[in-house]
Amino acid sequence: MKPFDKSLGIVGFGAFGCFMAAHLAPWFRVTAWDSADIPATALPENVTASPTIAEVAACDIVVFAVPWKSLADAAAMAAPHMKPEALALDVTSVKRGPAALLPKALPAHVDILCTHPLFGPQSGKNGISGLRMALCPVRIEKDRYYRVCDFLTDRLGLLVFKTTPDKHDREMAKVQAVTHFVSRALKEIGLEPSCMATRAYEKLQEFSSIVLSDSWDLFLTIQNGNPYAAETRRSLQREMDKLEAMLRAVDGPVREPMPPPYAAAW
């Protein structure tokens, strides 16, 4: 693919939309639209903003970079302006919902590929080469799907893999929903820097800082938009309760800690 051979529109220009635009601008004529005004200072080099969704939706490729809760409205607004043989993609963290919604919301002449970049502005701040991206073909010819794969791997250096929306959400209930859930719980108990920090503790701090840089909307999508996330959270809670019960059975009732024998010497 030659640079600027095709136009690419981004519907939704939050943190991920802006991050994505910067990586795609060397290869496409990128135009972005958001329901809120896009400041000129927020636009990466060679990316333009449109005051209306119509211009963005009329591009060769249209990427919906909006939260899952906003995808239906965004697709409905874009649909009348999408041209034949356009390619529509979403980048939400859940896939069963978008894979069911987009074929109904978008014209039959539009190809659809649901995607999940398994990275974001924080985890990809030092470059995206070598990072992973899940692809769920919904309504797209095999040849076109493989061309997309070639671009993502050859030009962007991503590791792509094909999956189904259902398999994606089942796996992400553990891979993503649990990690984000635990990370927010860890934040509440306070993972403060410590001179006695072990390597495992430092890893927990690192993991928590990456996840907590994501928005609350993303957290809600991961937890409430994935039909398998709630049961995974309940399983986690059951296992934690079992461990607590095992500890109590071994040591008896929890008692207040006794002062160390050397305390009196101080």
C-alpha positions, 0 to 999 in steps of 0.5 A, a space after each residue: 500500500 502506498 501512503 495516502 492511497 486511501 482515506 480513513 475516518 475515525 469516529 470518536 477522538 478520545 485518548 485511543 482515537 488520537 493514539 491510533 491516528 498518529 500511527 495511521 497518519 503515515 499510511 492514510 489520509 486521516 480525518 477525525 470527528 468527535 461529538 465534542 470539539 477537537 482542539 487543533 493541539 490534539 491533532 497528530 501531524 497530518 490528521 485533520 478534524 471534520 466538523 461533521 460526521 458525514 465527511 468521516 463516514 464517507 471515507 474508504 475505511 471508517 474506524 469507530 473508536 467510541 465506547 461500547 455504550 456509544 457504538 449504536 448511536 455512532 453507527 446510526 449517524 454514520 450509516 447514511 454517509 457510508 459508501 459502497 465497499 467501505 470497510 468499517 471497524 470497531 476497536 472496543 474491548 468486547 466483541 459479541 455486542 459489536 459483531 451483532 450490532 454493526 451488521 444491522 446498523 450499517 448498510 449491506 454494502 459495507 464490509 465489517 471487521 471487528 477488532 480489539 487492539 490489546 494495547 493502548 496509549 500507555 502500554 504502547 507509548 514506546 511503540 506498538 511493534 510486537 503488540 497484539 491485536 485480535 480480529 473478528 471477521 464479521 462481513 468481509 471477503 477473505 482476500 480483503 481480510 488478508 490484505 488488512 492482516 498484511 497491513 497490520 503485520 507488515 506496516 505496523 508490526 503488530 501480531 494479529 490473530 483471528 478469533 470469534 466474538 464469543 471466544 474473544 469475550 470468554 477469554 477476555 473475561 479472564 485476560 482483561 476483566 479480572 486484571 482491571 478489576 483486581 487493579 482497581 481493588 489494589 489501588 484502594 488498599 494502597 500500593 505505596 512505594 516501599 524500601 522493602 518492595 519485592 520484585 513481585 510487589 514492583 510488578 503489581 505496582 507497574 501492572 496497576 499503573 498501566 491499567 489505571 491509566 485507562 478511562 472509567 468508560 473503558 472499565 465499564 465496557 470491560 466489566 459490563 459489556 462482556 457477558 462473561 465478566 460477571 461470572 468470572 468476577 464471582 469465581 474470583 470472589 469465591 476463591 478468595 473467600 475459600 482461601 480466607 476460610 482455609 486460613 481461619 481454619 488453620 490459625 483460628 479466629 483472627 487476633 490483634 497482632 502482638 507487639 514484638 518481644 523486642 519492642 520494650 527495648 525501645 
